[in-house]
Amino acid sequence: MLKKKFIEELIAEDIGRGDLFSRVTNSEDIEAFILAKSDGLFAGREYIDALLDNFKLKALWRVRDGSKFKAGDRLIFIRGDSRDILSLERSILNIALHASSIATLTAKYLDRISPYGVKLLDTRKTRPLLREFEKYAVRCGGGINHRMGLDDCLMLKDTHLSTINNLKDYISKAREKIPFTSKIEVECESIEMVKRAMLSGADIIMCDNMSVDEIGEVVDYRDREYPHILLEASGNITLENIEEFAKSGVDAISTGAIIHQANWIDLSMKIEPKIL
């Protein structure tokens, strides 16, 4: 349902009351294709298919979501009404560029930590109204979604904790009110806070802006005292240092960079020339 609404709003945003080019141009059947001008990992196929179906355009795909491509590859051939294809050109490319860029960067991060069996998570640092789309792109790149919103996991951040007098009592009360399957995660900035949160009954501990050495201490403590609790590292995670955090023994690493630091790759649409 959200994907359908996304497509409807995308069409309304760019085409509006109608492409002016279509008013003065006759319709003809043409074939267009997306050309990769840089290497990357593709994402966006599900959304592009939904868009093309709206206009009864045919697609012949050469890539799948999550597959690699190289500069010079032709990723999809689109056949149908020339006016529709030309009207949708920018929208199709925007979907492919935005999603593929996130997927490409996600895969780079994942490559650094995959030898250690650590999960790569995204965050809620997404562009307004694009969360489902951007988190879909993360999945295409091999990452795993953190919570989609405030309704699927109770996370207590530093701002929340400043309003809570007794963490153990609060978590006990929360268990009676939140869904049975929902987990409780507590953000911690020190080893002392980690111990308090574990004692209070947290399911997940986020080691926020802690050094690799500090996280190593947390891992050792968790393994001895609370082996059932999951550990997540977050804060100032970069492509250059993520491997060091992965070596610490945490279960997962979360970073918003895979979305908000993704630079657009280079894709363009071309029209197959007519044979005279």
Residue frames relative to the residue before (quaternion, step in Angstrom):
aa qw qx qy qz dx dy dz
M 1.0000 0.0000 0.0000 0.0000 0.00 0.00 0.00
L 0.6710 0.4873 -0.3049 0.4683 3.57 0.93 -0.87
K 0.6228 0.5404 -0.3399 0.4524 3.58 1.06 -0.74
K 0.6371 0.5259 -0.3230 0.4618 3.59 1.00 -0.84
K 0.6613 0.4973 -0.3037 0.4724 3.57 0.94 -0.87
F 0.6087 0.5583 -0.3370 0.4519 3.57 1.05 -0.81
I 0.6793 0.4875 -0.2871 0.4674 3.58 0.88 -0.97
E 0.6464 0.5251 -0.3230 0.4495 3.59 0.94 -0.85
E 0.6903 0.4697 -0.2820 0.4726 3.58 0.92 -0.89
L 0.6057 0.5522 -0.3490 0.4543 3.57 1.10 -0.66
I 0.6576 0.5004 -0.3024 0.4750 3.58 0.95 -0.90
A 0.6665 0.5058 -0.3046 0.4551 3.57 0.90 -0.93
E 0.6424 0.5493 -0.3252 0.4241 3.59 0.99 -0.81
D 0.7986 0.3405 -0.1655 0.4678 3.58 0.79 -1.01
I 0.7460 0.3864 -0.2273 0.4925 3.58 0.92 -0.86
G 0.1776 -0.8289 0.5150 0.1274 3.57 1.12 -0.62
R 0.8157 -0.1954 0.1682 0.5178 3.57 -0.77 -1.05
G 0.7575 -0.3299 0.1842 0.5324 3.58 1.26 0.13
D 0.5020 -0.6506 0.4896 0.2917 3.54 -1.04 0.87
L 0.4309 -0.7269 0.4714 0.2522 3.59 -0.62 1.10
F 0.5758 0.5869 -0.3778 0.4259 3.58 1.13 -0.61
S 0.6572 0.5338 -0.3061 0.4353 3.57 1.03 -0.81
R 0.5889 0.5954 -0.3697 0.4024 3.61 1.17 -0.49
V 0.7957 0.2988 -0.1338 0.5096 3.56 1.02 -0.75
T 0.6626 0.4823 -0.2926 0.4927 3.58 1.27 0.23
N 0.4108 -0.7009 0.5261 0.2515 3.55 -0.96 0.84
S 0.4952 -0.6550 0.4904 0.2921 3.54 -1.18 0.63
E 0.1025 0.7605 -0.6393 0.0499 3.54 -1.17 0.70
D 0.5170 -0.6252 0.4784 0.3360 3.57 -1.18 0.44
I 0.0408 0.7944 -0.6032 0.0582 3.55 -0.85 1.01
E 0.2685 -0.7181 0.6053 0.2141 3.55 -1.35 0.07
A 0.0728 -0.7783 0.6236 0.0112 3.52 -0.90 1.01
F 0.0986 -0.7892 0.6003 0.0845 3.56 -1.25 0.27
I 0.3975 -0.6708 0.5661 0.2674 3.54 -1.27 0.46
L 0.1806 -0.7902 0.5830 0.0553 3.53 -0.79 1.11
A 0.3164 -0.7292 0.5754 0.1925 3.56 -0.87 0.96
K 0.1393 -0.7967 0.5853 0.0564 3.55 -0.85 1.02
S 0.7405 0.1799 -0.1835 0.6210 3.55 1.35 0.27
D 0.5811 -0.5746 0.4391 0.3733 3.58 -1.25 0.32
G 0.1930 0.7993 -0.5585 0.1097 3.58 -1.16 0.47
L 0.4358 -0.6227 0.5687 0.3146 3.51 -1.40 -0.30
F 0.3628 -0.7904 0.4527 0.1968 3.56 -0.62 1.10
A 0.1015 0.7393 -0.6640 0.0476 3.51 -1.28 0.66
G 0.5982 0.5807 -0.4193 0.3594 3.55 -1.18 0.57
R 0.4376 0.7351 -0.4441 0.2664 3.57 1.24 -0.21
E 0.6414 0.5391 -0.3389 0.4279 3.61 0.88 -0.88
Y 0.6999 0.4610 -0.2667 0.4759 3.57 0.95 -0.88
I 0.6406 0.5131 -0.3299 0.4664 3.60 1.00 -0.75
D 0.6245 0.5312 -0.3403 0.4604 3.59 1.00 -0.78
A 0.6506 0.5143 -0.3154 0.4612 3.59 0.96 -0.86
L 0.6515 0.5132 -0.3066 0.4671 3.57 1.03 -0.80
L 0.6806 0.4864 -0.2894 0.4652 3.59 0.88 -0.93
D 0.6198 0.5477 -0.3420 0.4461 3.59 1.02 -0.75
N 0.5986 0.5847 -0.3446 0.4255 3.56 1.11 -0.71
F 0.7724 0.3149 -0.1490 0.5311 3.56 1.14 -0.70
K 0.4558 -0.7135 0.4266 0.3181 3.58 1.31 0.31
L 0.3732 0.7026 -0.5102 0.3268 3.57 0.97 0.86
K 0.3764 -0.7372 0.5224 0.2049 3.57 -1.05 0.81
A 0.1516 -0.7956 0.5837 0.0573 3.54 -1.03 0.86
L 0.0927 -0.7457 0.6572 0.0587 3.52 -1.08 0.83
W 0.1804 -0.8385 0.5110 0.0573 3.55 -0.22 1.33
R 0.2023 -0.7562 0.6112 0.1169 3.54 -1.16 0.74
V 0.7441 0.2710 -0.1869 0.5814 3.58 1.32 -0.06
R 0.2772 -0.7096 0.6159 0.2009 3.52 -1.35 0.33
D 0.6251 -0.4766 0.4277 0.4463 3.55 -1.26 0.19
G 0.8030 0.2665 -0.2154 0.4877 3.55 -0.85 1.02
S 0.6076 0.5481 -0.3727 0.4377 3.61 1.22 0.03
K 0.4937 -0.6695 0.4783 0.2816 3.54 -1.12 0.74
F 0.0466 -0.7702 0.6336 0.0554 3.54 -1.25 0.49
K 0.3019 -0.7473 0.5680 0.1667 3.53 -1.27 0.44
A 0.6488 -0.4918 0.3978 0.4230 3.55 -1.26 0.40
G 0.7442 0.3569 -0.2908 0.4840 3.54 -0.88 1.00
D 0.5647 0.6016 -0.3866 0.4120 3.59 1.23 -0.32
R 0.2956 -0.7007 0.6173 0.2014 3.54 -1.19 0.65
L 0.2746 -0.8432 0.4498 0.1067 3.56 -0.36 1.29
I 0.7931 -0.0424 0.0594 0.6047 3.59 1.06 -0.71
F 0.2055 -0.7327 0.6339 0.1381 3.54 -1.15 0.73
I 0.1265 -0.7967 0.5905 0.0256 3.56 -0.87 1.02
R 0.0666 -0.8147 0.5759 -0.0116 3.55 -0.76 1.06
G 0.4727 0.6698 -0.4889 0.2982 3.53 -1.06 0.77
D 0.8147 -0.2416 0.2032 0.4864 3.53 -1.31 -0.48
S 0.4862 -0.6982 0.4493 0.2723 3.56 -0.71 1.10
R 0.6585 0.5206 -0.3249 0.4357 3.58 0.93 -0.84
D 0.6582 0.5005 -0.3132 0.4672 3.59 0.99 -0.78
I 0.6574 0.5145 -0.3183 0.4492 3.58 0.88 -0.91
L 0.6896 0.4727 -0.2860 0.4682 3.58 0.89 -0.91
S 0.6252 0.5323 -0.3400 0.4585 3.60 1.07 -0.64
L 0.7465 0.4144 -0.2067 0.4777 3.58 1.05 -0.80
E 0.3666 0.7801 -0.4625 0.2077 3.58 1.26 -0.19
R 0.7306 0.4297 -0.2553 0.4652 3.59 0.66 -1.07
S 0.6438 0.5252 -0.3345 0.4449 3.59 0.96 -0.77
I 0.6367 0.5187 -0.3192 0.4729 3.59 0.99 -0.84
L 0.6873 0.4809 -0.2843 0.4642 3.56 0.86 -0.95
N 0.6326 0.5366 -0.3415 0.4419 3.60 0.97 -0.78
I 0.6345 0.5158 -0.3310 0.4708 3.58 1.00 -0.81
A 0.6983 0.4800 -0.2744 0.4546 3.57 0.79 -1.04
L 0.6717 0.5076 -0.2970 0.4504 3.57 0.93 -0.89
H 0.6835 0.4915 -0.2921 0.4538 3.56 0.80 -1.01
A 0.7215 0.4458 -0.2578 0.4629 3.57 0.74 -1.08
S 0.6841 0.4980 -0.2962 0.4431 3.60 0.86 -0.91
S 0.6258 0.5385 -0.3414 0.4492 3.58 1.05 -0.67
I 0.6477 0.4912 -0.3094 0.4935 3.58 1.02 -0.80
A 0.6603 0.5082 -0.3073 0.4597 3.59 0.90 -0.91
T 0.6487 0.5316 -0.3158 0.4438 3.58 0.98 -0.83
L 0.6883 0.4555 -0.2857 0.4870 3.58 0.91 -0.89
T 0.6020 0.5577 -0.3559 0.4470 3.59 1.02 -0.73
A 0.6633 0.5114 -0.3007 0.4561 3.58 0.93 -0.91
K 0.6221 0.5379 -0.3420 0.4546 3.60 1.05 -0.68
Y 0.6490 0.4987 -0.3089 0.4844 3.57 0.98 -0.85
L 0.6687 0.5215 -0.2999 0.4371 3.54 0.91 -0.96
D 0.6050 0.5740 -0.3503 0.4263 3.58 1.03 -0.74
R 0.6580 0.5305 -0.3057 0.4383 3.58 1.08 -0.75
I 0.8003 0.3265 -0.1521 0.4794 3.60 1.02 -0.71
S 0.4635 0.7206 -0.4334 0.2794 3.60 1.20 -0.29
P 0.6260 0.5455 -0.3730 0.4141 3.68 0.97 -0.58
Y 0.7120 0.4679 -0.2489 0.4606 3.60 1.19 -0.45
G 0.4755 -0.7125 0.4159 0.3055 3.60 1.26 0.09
V 0.4598 0.6785 -0.4414 0.3651 3.56 1.21 0.53
K 0.4055 -0.7156 0.5152 0.2408 3.58 -0.96 0.85
L 0.2831 -0.7346 0.5939 0.1657 3.55 -1.13 0.77
L 0.0944 -0.8208 0.5634 0.0026 3.57 -0.61 1.18
D 0.3796 -0.6716 0.5751 0.2722 3.54 -1.24 0.49
T 0.3787 -0.6984 0.5485 0.2608 3.60 -1.27 -0.26
R 0.6078 -0.5273 0.4249 0.4146 3.57 -1.28 -0.28
K 0.4548 0.6551 -0.4683 0.3803 3.58 1.24 0.31
T 0.2796 0.7440 -0.5392 0.2786 3.52 0.37 1.34
R 0.5890 -0.5563 0.4332 0.3949 3.56 -1.24 0.33
P 0.5999 -0.5938 0.3851 0.3732 3.61 -0.94 0.82
L 0.8540 0.1155 -0.1525 0.4838 3.53 -1.00 1.05
L 0.6646 0.4731 -0.3150 0.4850 3.62 1.25 0.16
R 0.3217 0.7931 -0.4809 0.1903 3.60 1.23 0.19
E 0.6705 0.4901 -0.3191 0.4565 3.59 0.78 -0.95
F 0.6642 0.5132 -0.2973 0.4551 3.60 0.93 -0.90
E 0.7118 0.4565 -0.2705 0.4602 3.59 0.81 -0.96
K 0.6548 0.4889 -0.3180 0.4807 3.59 1.04 -0.68
Y 0.5671 0.5577 -0.3668 0.4824 3.59 1.20 -0.51
A 0.6530 0.5127 -0.3105 0.4629 3.59 0.97 -0.85
V 0.6052 0.5459 -0.3453 0.4653 3.59 1.09 -0.72
R 0.6555 0.5090 -0.3119 0.4625 3.59 0.93 -0.88
C 0.6261 0.5349 -0.3380 0.4556 3.58 1.02 -0.75
G 0.6943 0.4667 -0.2642 0.4799 3.57 1.13 -0.66
G 0.6271 -0.5688 0.3257 0.4209 3.58 1.27 0.04
G 0.5289 0.6289 -0.4080 0.3978 3.58 1.28 -0.02
I 0.3681 -0.6995 0.5684 0.2283 3.55 -1.35 0.19
N 0.4584 -0.6932 0.4820 0.2775 3.56 -0.93 0.86
H 0.3639 -0.6386 0.6296 0.2515 3.52 -1.18 0.76
R 0.7638 -0.3028 0.2064 0.5314 3.64 -1.01 -0.45
M 0.4711 -0.6781 0.4923 0.2755 3.55 -1.09 0.75
G 0.7977 -0.0830 0.0827 0.5915 3.57 1.12 -0.64
L 0.7368 -0.4295 0.3024 0.4257 3.54 -1.29 -0.20
D 0.6666 0.5492 -0.2854 0.4155 3.57 1.26 -0.26
D 0.7221 0.4470 -0.2810 0.4470 3.64 1.14 0.01
C 0.7724 0.0854 -0.0986 0.6215 3.59 1.28 0.06
L 0.3161 -0.7300 0.5692 0.2078 3.57 -0.99 0.79
M 0.0040 -0.7980 0.6014 -0.0394 3.55 -0.40 1.25
L 0.1858 -0.7785 0.5938 0.0830 3.53 -0.83 1.05
K 0.1287 -0.8045 0.5792 0.0274 3.54 -0.35 1.30
D 0.7441 -0.4105 0.2656 0.4552 3.57 -1.26 0.11
T 0.6392 0.5293 -0.3258 0.4529 3.57 1.07 -0.73
H 0.6425 0.4957 -0.3218 0.4878 3.58 1.05 -0.73
L 0.6666 0.5364 -0.3054 0.4179 3.55 0.88 -0.98
S 0.6138 0.5669 -0.3474 0.4256 3.57 1.13 -0.62
T 0.6902 0.4471 -0.2727 0.4993 3.59 1.27 -0.31
I 0.6484 0.5156 -0.3046 0.4700 3.60 1.30 -0.12
N 0.3085 -0.7777 0.5220 0.1659 3.59 -0.70 1.07
N 0.7983 0.1025 -0.0256 0.5929 3.58 0.95 -0.89
L 0.3168 -0.8018 0.4762 0.1730 3.57 -0.17 1.31
K 0.6512 0.5250 -0.3284 0.4388 3.58 0.92 -0.83
D 0.6587 0.4936 -0.3038 0.4798 3.58 0.95 -0.86
Y 0.6407 0.5363 -0.3254 0.4427 3.56 0.99 -0.85
I 0.6782 0.4854 -0.2972 0.4649 3.60 0.85 -0.94
S 0.6221 0.5369 -0.3347 0.4613 3.58 1.03 -0.76
K 0.6692 0.4847 -0.2875 0.4843 3.57 0.98 -0.85
A 0.6316 0.5500 -0.3273 0.4376 3.57 1.03 -0.83
R 0.6065 0.5763 -0.3501 0.4213 3.60 1.04 -0.77
E 0.6752 0.4990 -0.2873 0.4610 3.58 1.13 -0.62
K 0.7495 0.4196 -0.2010 0.4710 3.58 1.21 -0.43
I 0.6992 0.4354 -0.2836 0.4911 3.61 1.04 -0.63
P 0.6655 -0.4985 0.3513 0.4303 3.64 -1.17 0.38
F 0.6315 -0.5755 0.3800 0.3545 3.56 -1.12 0.76
T 0.7273 0.4436 -0.2384 0.4663 3.59 1.03 -0.80
S 0.5559 0.6236 -0.3954 0.3819 3.62 1.21 -0.17
K 0.3216 -0.7454 0.5561 0.1778 3.54 -1.03 0.86
I 0.3076 -0.7134 0.5958 0.2035 3.54 -1.33 0.36
E 0.0805 -0.7963 0.5996 -0.0001 3.55 -0.73 1.13
V 0.1460 -0.7909 0.5913 0.0603 3.57 -0.97 0.89
E 0.3388 -0.7337 0.5610 0.1796 3.55 -0.87 1.02
C 0.0252 -0.8143 0.5786 -0.0389 3.57 -0.74 1.08
E 0.2115 -0.7953 0.5600 0.0957 3.55 -1.02 0.87
S 0.7644 0.2274 -0.1583 0.5822 3.59 1.27 0.07
I 0.6291 -0.5378 0.4026 0.3912 3.55 -1.25 0.42
E 0.6129 0.5533 -0.3450 0.4462 3.60 1.07 -0.74
M 0.6647 0.4904 -0.3000 0.4772 3.57 0.99 -0.85
V 0.5951 0.5637 -0.3545 0.4499 3.59 1.09 -0.71
K 0.6755 0.4979 -0.2959 0.4564 3.60 0.84 -0.99
R 0.6447 0.5209 -0.3149 0.4624 3.57 1.01 -0.83
A 0.6783 0.4941 -0.2912 0.4593 3.58 0.94 -0.91
M 0.6421 0.5140 -0.3263 0.4659 3.57 1.01 -0.78
L 0.6554 0.5101 -0.3019 0.4680 3.57 0.96 -0.88
S 0.6790 0.5098 -0.2794 0.4483 3.58 1.12 -0.72
G 0.6171 -0.6090 0.3287 0.3745 3.60 1.25 -0.12
A 0.3089 0.7603 -0.5179 0.2415 3.60 1.13 0.49
D 0.4171 -0.6901 0.5357 0.2506 3.57 -1.20 0.63
I 0.7877 0.1201 -0.0189 0.6040 3.54 1.08 -0.86
I 0.1663 -0.7580 0.6219 0.1049 3.56 -1.07 0.78
M 0.1919 -0.7521 0.6195 0.1171 3.54 -0.88 0.99
C 0.2273 -0.7488 0.6106 0.1216 3.57 -0.67 1.14
D 0.0699 -0.8572 0.5098 -0.0200 3.54 0.03 1.36
N 0.8533 -0.0509 -0.0120 0.5188 3.55 -0.73 1.15
M 0.4047 0.6820 -0.4986 0.3501 3.56 1.05 0.78
S 0.5325 -0.6220 0.4617 0.3412 3.58 -1.14 0.59
V 0.6573 -0.5011 0.3799 0.4154 3.54 -1.26 0.34
D 0.6453 0.5237 -0.3219 0.4535 3.60 0.98 -0.80
E 0.6484 0.5067 -0.3160 0.4723 3.59 0.98 -0.83
I 0.6512 0.5087 -0.3190 0.4641 3.56 0.95 -0.85
G 0.5999 0.5610 -0.3527 0.4484 3.58 1.09 -0.69
E 0.6425 0.5110 -0.3133 0.4774 3.58 1.05 -0.78
V 0.6322 0.5308 -0.3218 0.4637 3.55 1.04 -0.83
V 0.6421 0.5282 -0.3200 0.4542 3.58 0.95 -0.88
D 0.6532 0.5125 -0.3113 0.4624 3.58 0.92 -0.91
Y 0.6662 0.5007 -0.2981 0.4655 3.58 0.94 -0.92
R 0.6415 0.5240 -0.3185 0.4609 3.56 0.96 -0.90
D 0.6739 0.5163 -0.3022 0.4336 3.57 0.84 -0.99
R 0.6863 0.4774 -0.2780 0.4731 3.60 1.07 -0.71
E 0.8297 0.3059 -0.1030 0.4553 3.54 0.76 -1.10
Y 0.8205 0.0881 0.0040 0.5649 3.60 0.95 -0.85
P 0.0408 -0.8626 0.5036 0.0253 3.63 0.61 1.05
H 0.6206 0.5632 -0.3444 0.4231 3.62 1.20 -0.39
I 0.6140 0.5720 -0.3522 0.4144 3.62 1.19 -0.39
L 0.3582 -0.7304 0.5472 0.1968 3.55 -0.99 0.91
L 0.2207 -0.7761 0.5814 0.1041 3.55 -1.12 0.77
E 0.0778 -0.7825 0.6178 -0.0015 3.52 -0.97 1.01
A 0.2225 -0.7528 0.6053 0.1320 3.56 -0.96 0.91
S 0.0939 0.7954 -0.5911 0.0958 3.57 -0.97 0.86
G 0.6761 0.5011 -0.3652 0.3980 3.54 -1.24 0.44
N 0.8531 -0.0620 -0.0092 0.5180 3.55 -0.66 1.19
I 0.3270 0.7276 -0.5249 0.2970 3.56 1.01 0.83
T 0.0219 -0.8046 0.5928 -0.0271 3.57 -0.76 1.03
L 0.6724 -0.4746 0.3748 0.4267 3.54 -1.31 0.18
E 0.6670 0.5229 -0.2905 0.4442 3.55 1.13 -0.69
N 0.8054 0.3022 -0.1609 0.4839 3.63 0.96 -0.70
I 0.4540 0.7277 -0.4449 0.2578 3.61 1.19 -0.21
E 0.6084 0.5673 -0.3641 0.4189 3.61 1.04 -0.64
E 0.6309 0.5354 -0.3352 0.4505 3.59 1.03 -0.74
F 0.6485 0.4969 -0.3137 0.4839 3.58 1.04 -0.76
A 0.6317 0.5417 -0.3332 0.4433 3.58 1.03 -0.76
K 0.6481 0.5326 -0.3079 0.4489 3.58 1.09 -0.72
S 0.5644 0.6518 -0.3715 0.3444 3.60 1.20 -0.45
G 0.5432 -0.6399 0.3945 0.3739 3.59 1.17 -0.46
V 0.4085 0.6988 -0.4870 0.3281 3.59 1.23 0.25
D 0.5420 -0.6279 0.4556 0.3230 3.56 -1.26 0.40
A 0.8127 0.0182 0.0409 0.5810 3.56 1.06 -0.73
I 0.1839 -0.7411 0.6337 0.1243 3.53 -1.32 0.46
S 0.1298 -0.7998 0.5829 0.0609 3.57 -0.81 0.98
T 0.0840 0.7861 -0.6083 0.0703 3.53 -1.06 0.80
G 0.3830 -0.7203 0.5333 0.2238 3.55 -1.00 0.85
A 0.4909 0.7037 -0.4089 0.3108 3.56 1.27 -0.35
I 0.6138 0.5742 -0.3669 0.3987 3.59 1.01 -0.69
I 0.6964 0.3925 -0.2670 0.5382 3.58 1.26 -0.31
H 0.8101 0.3337 -0.1913 0.4425 3.59 0.48 -1.13
Q 0.6920 0.4271 -0.2964 0.5009 3.61 1.24 -0.09
A 0.4500 0.6995 -0.4464 0.3302 3.59 1.27 0.14
N 0.2151 -0.7773 0.5826 0.1009 3.57 -0.62 1.17
W 0.5348 -0.6633 0.4179 0.3151 3.56 -0.89 0.93
I 0.3796 -0.6896 0.5738 0.2259 3.50 -1.06 0.90
D 0.5303 -0.6531 0.4504 0.2990 3.60 -1.24 0.00
L 0.1429 0.7582 -0.6189 0.1476 3.55 -0.55 1.25
S 0.0024 0.7967 -0.6042 -0.0166 3.58 -1.11 0.56
M 0.3843 -0.7022 0.5438 0.2519 3.56 -1.26 0.39
K 0.1001 -0.7780 0.6196 0.0293 3.54 -1.06 0.86
I 0.3308 -0.7127 0.5809 0.2126 3.54 -1.22 0.53
E 0.4566 -0.6646 0.5109 0.2982 3.56 -0.90 0.89
P 0.4362 -0.7119 0.4766 0.2751 3.60 -0.75 0.99
K 0.5252 -0.6238 0.4792 0.3246 3.55 -1.16 0.63
I 0.3706 -0.6946 0.5664 0.2438 3.53 -1.14 0.67
L 0.2270 -0.8090 0.5325 0.1016 3.57 -0.46 1.23
